[in-house]
Amino acid sequence: MPLSRGVARFNTRVTNRITGQFAGWMPGFGIVTHAGRRSGRTYRTPVNAFRDRERYVFALTYGAESDWVRNVLAAGRCELRTRRRSFELVGPERITDPTQRLAPRPARWILALLSVNEFLAMRPSKTQSTGVRE
């Protein structure tokens, strides 16, 4: 079960402003840049992001109904800034994984405590090299 909408609202107003200061360079985090479905406005959302072979995986700590997830699914793309590098990602795929094996072991334990088992996986666009060192 994802975190509550009340926690999500608090994080949007407070925590994300703090997290946004380090999410673009700290391992396990990233900043997703995406366009609003209706407004077309550009948004930047700090996320938990992990490399899994040839794709990036996002832990959906607030569930698949979060605005950023819905925006990315609708657009079929986003930009991810992680470890001081930016990537255009495409082909969003929702995945349910009760074992949290898509995340690295330390993150797996935290996600299990929070009962997070939904993920979004995306691959770098073909216009970019997929041999990124992380």
LINUR-V84890 format. One record per run of one state. SS is the DSSP state (h for helix, s for strand, l for the rest). FROM is the first residue (numbers start at 0). TO is the last residue. If there is no record, write none. Layout:
SS_FROM_TO / SS_FROM_TO
//
This chain:
l_0_3 / h_4_18 / l_19_27 / s_28_34 / l_35_40 / s_41_51 / l_52_53 / s_54_58 / l_59_65 / h_66_74 / l_75_75 / s_76_81 / l_82_83 / s_84_95 / l_96_103 / h_104_112 / l_113_116 / s_117_123 / l_124_133
//
